[in-house]
Amino acid sequence: MAGVPFLSRLERFASVDSTQRVVRGWLEQGVAEVAVAVADEQSAGRGRHGRTWVAPRDAALLVSCGFRPRGLPLARGWQLAATASLAMVDAAEEAAGLPDGTLWLKWPNDIVAGEAPRKVAGVLGETVADGDLVASAVVGVGVNADWQARDFPADIAEGMTSLRELARRPVDRDRLLQAFLDRLEPRYEALRGGRFDAAAWSTRQRQTGHRVEVASGERLVEGLAVGVDPASGALLVEQEGRRIELDSGEVVRCRITAAGR
């Protein structure tokens, strides 16, 4: 794609099982970063913990990016997905013509809209370690872009929305992709230089200030979400006068249950 010189490879597929699998295969073959696969349709798309990701053909932006972040500590690997999330939030608001602040992040891996948040996009980060460093990583983003509410799956329609529904007009997925890649480049270069936009990541969190219910490992934690730790990526929850840090890697579900105090 013109204007995105930091890409080593960009390939678009009419249909593919999973863009994550495609990009992981490229990295295993030695393809340099940043390698990007885009699909109009996926037959085996997935989210965290093996959940499926389903969208009609041409309704969603389905994109995976492969990285080789030299020198990035494994403990900071989560910042790759966070960086992609921030790039997509800004790109989606611009491409859909939405006011700044329409879209939020919902820890650990969703992009949402509204006070009672509805899911607009999901983000999936997968890393390969080399000792205590990240050898390579694939970050996938699935955005409900030009998807009409009448076509939402009945079993999940209540908890989702799309850029088209928020904008009340069609949304060009090619424009969204270009806007995302344009914003991803400077954010990724900053991350490679040791600079993560912790302020933007923290202030965009929808659950902060609200009561949450978090399924983490074998336990269920309920309390007031008071922020996120920009060093570890953990969600900070107040419960009965004590503060709990919840690691994103162990979380199965995070749900906002009520407004905070």
C-alpha positions in Angstrom: 0.0 0.0 0.0 1.4 3.3 -1.0 2.5 5.6 1.8 3.3 2.8 4.2 7.0 2.1 3.6 7.5 0.4 6.9 5.7 -2.7 5.7 7.7 -5.6 4.4 4.6 -7.4 3.1 0.9 -6.6 2.7 -1.4 -9.2 1.1 -5.2 -9.1 0.9 -7.3 -12.3 0.7 -10.9 -12.7 -0.4 -11.3 -15.5 2.0 -8.9 -17.2 4.4 -9.2 -19.4 7.5 -7.3 -17.0 9.7 -5.2 -14.0 9.1 -3.4 -14.8 12.4 -2.3 -18.2 11.0 -1.2 -16.6 7.7 1.0 -14.0 9.3 2.4 -16.5 11.8 3.4 -18.7 8.9 5.2 -15.8 7.2 7.2 -15.1 10.3 8.2 -18.7 10.7 9.4 -18.6 7.0 11.6 -15.6 7.9 9.5 -12.7 6.5 10.7 -9.4 8.0 8.4 -7.1 9.9 6.0 -5.6 9.6 4.0 -8.2 7.7 0.2 -7.6 7.2 -2.6 -9.9 6.1 -6.1 -8.6 5.4 -9.1 -10.7 4.6 -12.7 -9.9 3.4 -13.8 -13.1 5.1 -12.5 -15.6 7.6 -13.7 -19.2 8.0 -11.8 -19.9 11.3 -11.3 -16.5 12.9 -10.7 -16.5 16.6 -10.3 -14.4 19.6 -8.9 -14.9 23.1 -9.0 -18.4 24.7 -10.1 -20.0 21.4 -13.3 -18.1 21.0 -14.6 -17.8 17.4 -14.8 -14.6 15.5 -17.6 -14.5 12.9 -18.5 -11.7 10.5 -20.3 -11.6 7.1 -18.1 -11.1 4.0 -17.1 -7.5 3.5 -18.7 -6.4 6.8 -15.6 -6.3 9.0 -11.9 -5.2 8.8 -10.0 -8.4 9.5 -6.2 -7.6 9.8 -3.2 -9.3 11.4 0.3 -7.7 11.8 3.5 -9.6 12.3 6.3 -8.0 14.3 9.9 -8.7 15.2 10.5 -6.1 18.0 14.2 -6.4 18.6 15.0 -6.0 22.3 11.4 -5.8 23.5 11.3 -7.5 27.0 8.7 -10.3 27.2 7.2 -8.6 30.2 6.3 -5.7 27.9 5.0 -7.9 25.0 1.4 -6.9 25.9 2.2 -3.4 24.8 2.2 -4.5 21.1 -1.5 -5.3 21.2 -2.2 -2.1 23.3 -0.3 -0.1 20.7 -2.3 -1.6 17.8 -5.5 -0.9 19.8 -4.7 2.8 20.2 -3.8 3.1 16.5 -7.1 1.4 15.6 -9.2 3.6 17.9 -7.9 6.8 16.4 -8.2 5.4 12.8 -11.7 4.2 13.3 -12.9 7.5 14.7 -11.3 9.3 11.7 -12.5 6.9 9.0 -16.0 6.8 10.3 -16.2 10.6 11.0 -16.9 10.0 14.7 -16.1 12.6 17.4 -13.0 12.1 19.4 -13.8 10.0 22.5 -16.6 8.0 20.8 -14.5 4.8 21.1 -12.9 3.4 24.2 -10.8 0.5 25.2 -12.2 -2.2 27.5 -9.6 -4.2 29.3 -8.1 -6.5 28.3 -8.7 -6.6 24.6 -11.9 -4.9 23.3 -12.7 -1.6 21.6 -16.1 -0.4 22.6 -18.6 2.4 22.4 -21.3 3.8 24.7 -21.8 4.1 28.5 -23.1 0.6 28.7 -20.3 -0.5 26.3 -21.0 -2.4 23.1 -18.2 -4.1 21.4 -16.9 -2.6 18.1 -13.6 -4.6 17.8 -11.5 -7.3 19.4 -7.7 -7.5 19.6 -5.7 -10.7 19.8 -1.9 -10.7 20.6 0.3 -13.8 20.4 4.0 -13.8 21.1 6.9 -16.2 20.6 9.6 -15.8 23.3 13.4 -15.9 23.0 14.5 -16.1 26.6 13.2 -13.0 28.3 12.6 -11.2 25.0 9.9 -11.2 22.4 11.2 -12.9 19.3 8.1 -12.3 17.2 4.5 -11.4 17.7 1.3 -11.4 15.7 -1.5 -8.9 16.6 -4.9 -9.4 15.0 -7.7 -6.8 15.0 -11.3 -7.5 13.9 -13.4 -4.4 13.5 -17.1 -4.4 13.0 -16.8 -1.8 10.2 -19.5 -1.7 7.5 -21.9 -4.1 9.3 -25.6 -3.3 9.6 -27.4 -3.9 12.8 -30.1 -5.9 11.0 -27.4 -8.5 10.2 -26.0 -8.9 13.7 -26.1 -12.4 15.1 -29.2 -12.6 17.4 -27.3 -14.2 20.2 -24.7 -11.4 20.5 -26.5 -8.4 19.0 -27.3 -6.8 22.4 -23.6 -6.5 23.2 -22.2 -5.3 19.9 -22.3 -2.4 17.5 -20.4 -1.3 14.4 -18.8 1.8 13.0 -21.5 2.0 10.4 -24.2 2.0 13.1 -22.3 4.6 15.1 -21.7 6.8 12.1 -25.2 6.2 10.5 -23.5 5.8 7.1 -21.4 3.3 5.2 -17.8 2.9 6.3 -15.0 2.3 3.8 -12.8 -0.5 5.0 -9.9 0.4 2.7 -9.9 3.9 4.2 -10.0 2.4 7.7 -7.1 0.1 6.9 -5.0 2.9 5.5 -5.8 5.1 8.5 -4.8 2.3 10.9 -1.5 1.6 9.2 -0.7 5.3 9.0 -1.1 5.5 12.8 0.5 2.2 13.6 3.8 3.1 12.1 4.8 6.0 14.5 3.3 4.3 17.5 5.3 1.1 16.8 8.5 3.0 16.1 8.0 4.8 19.4 7.5 1.4 21.2 10.7 0.0 19.6 12.5 3.1 21.0 11.2 2.3 24.5 8.3 4.7 24.5 4.8 3.4 25.2 1.9 5.8 25.2 0.8 4.9 28.7 -1.3 8.1 29.1 -3.5 7.4 26.1 -3.8 3.7 27.0 -4.9 4.6 30.6 -7.3 7.4 29.8 -9.1 5.4 27.1 -10.1 2.6 29.5 -13.9 2.4 29.7 -14.1 0.3 32.9 -12.1 2.7 35.1 -14.4 4.2 37.7 -17.0 1.4 37.3 -17.7 -1.7 39.2 -16.5 -4.8 37.4 -16.8 -8.6 37.6 -13.6 -10.3 36.4 -13.2 -14.1 35.8 -9.5 -14.7 36.2 -8.2 -18.2 36.3 -10.4 -20.1 38.7 -11.5 -17.1 40.7 -14.2 -14.5 40.2 -13.2 -11.0 41.4 -15.7 -8.2 41.9 -14.9 -4.6 42.8 -14.2 -1.1 41.6 -11.9 -0.7 38.7 -9.6 2.2 39.6 -7.2 2.1 36.7 -4.6 0.0 34.8 -0.9 -0.4 35.5 1.1 0.9 32.5 4.1 -1.1 33.5 2.5 -4.5 33.7 -0.8 -4.1 31.9 -2.7 -5.3 35.0 -6.2 -4.1 35.8 -6.4 -2.5 39.3 -9.5 -3.4 41.3 -10.4 -2.1 44.8 -12.1 -4.7 46.9 -13.0 -4.3 50.5 -10.3 -1.7 51.2 -7.5 -3.6 49.3 -6.2 -3.2 45.8 -5.9 -6.3 43.6 -3.8 -6.5 40.4 -5.2 -8.8 37.7 -2.9 -10.0 34.9 -4.5 -9.9 31.5 -3.1 -13.2 30.5 -5.2 -15.0 33.1 -8.5 -13.2 32.4 -11.3 -15.1 30.7 -13.9 -12.3 31.0 -14.2 -8.7 32.3 -17.7 -7.3 32.6 -18.8 -3.8 33.8 -21.7 -4.4 36.2 -22.5 -0.9 37.5 -21.3 2.7 37.7 -18.7 3.4 40.4 -19.0 5.6 43.4 
